[in-house]
Amino acid sequence: MIFMLAGTSDARNLALELQSAGYAVTATVVTDSAASSLAEVGLPHLVGRLTAEEMATIITERGYHLVVDASHPFAEEASKNAMAAAEQANVPYIRYERAHEHYAHPLITVVKDYEEAAHVAAEKRGVIMLTTGSKTLATFTKVLHGLENTRVIARMLPRLDNMEKCEALGVAQRDIIAIQGPFSKELNEALFRQYDVTLMITKESGKVGSVDEKLDAALACGIETILIARPNIKYGQQYSTFEDVLRAVQNTL
């Protein structure tokens, strides 16, 4: 039995691969939307944010033999909790993460975290489009809100809690793009041009995270980009292909 951290489209596909290989998989996700995606393909799942202790209890009480962490590359807390839970429950831990991509272009500035991205954006100013989600919106509004010659456009999922967060942080309705991807290069370009964007901020989430489409569109429009690098976490057993994960699972169980 495998306890798996999911929540992304590639994590769901990996869970299906493991299930097809004969393994019993339970995927854990944070949102109801992600849960619906798993339910549609018949994957057993749990919904809700779990602490390391809660994960360890579930793993032990339900008899899981392995933790597969296929959470988002920027879900740093979830991965750390999963590693701690596996250690507490005395079961192996395997990390699946999308392959890293390396981008080099005069219009792309790579930074180490959200805070550095906000301060670099404050130096550049202009019309800034955030494509980093709602979780870290406060990090940017704290630095950018009220700056002269600065407009922040927040692009995020069309959820009620996101709209409430925007209101609480002073993001005007006209500066919110509530939409769910995936986004083509053409749609990204259209949005950049519609809002006269001069600076885009995104994360190095990998090809599955549609980073290429955003970067290609920004470069086509001559727009500068701040690219946030992935958290530097030592996972131990880490793989970037389904084949390698399946092989590791076979060798572990």
Disulfide bonds with the S-S distance in Angstrom:
none
